[in-house]
Structures are given as C-alpha cells and as structure tokens.
C-alpha cells in the first residue's frame, strides 16, 4: 500500500523506506489508541504528537513548495494540519 500512496505523490522508495513508513504508521495508530483516555499522561503524549505533526506538516509543505512532491502533496499538508488541531484540542481542552 505505501507504494501506491507514494506513487500518487510522484515519489518512489526502496523496500527499507516502505518498511519505515509502515512502522511509523503503526506507531501513529498506537498513539491514537493511547489517546482515547483522558488522563494527564495522555495530555502530555498529545503535546508530543502535536509537535511531531507540526514538524511533519512543515516537511510536507517544504516538499510541495520545492517541487519534491507533486500537487497531491498538499493533501499531506492538510492531513498534518488536521492532526495538529486534533492533538491540540486534546491537550488544551478543560
């Protein structure tokens, strides 16, 4: 599946790059499951994840603006902003 998704962005990767993408995806699923509760520790995880998604969004934006990704790369920017807002809401809600 990563090969198909990368193809939409006009990018190719090696087997090791695909494995790293799958590992990162699994980690994000794990963090999402962990954020279901509303404890103080999950609020700190949310802060960390918000920082990670800010970085990911910035990298995606850089990729689009420098023609490293095709125009479909804007979807990565949009997804990143979505997660920044969602993790921010989890961290800063009362």
Buried (B, 14 or more C-beta within 10 A) or exposed (E): EBEEBBEEBEBEBEEEBBEEBEEEEEEBEEBEEBBEEEEEEBBEBBBEBBEBBBEBBEBBBEBBEEEBBEEBBEBBBEBBBEBBEBBBEBBEEE
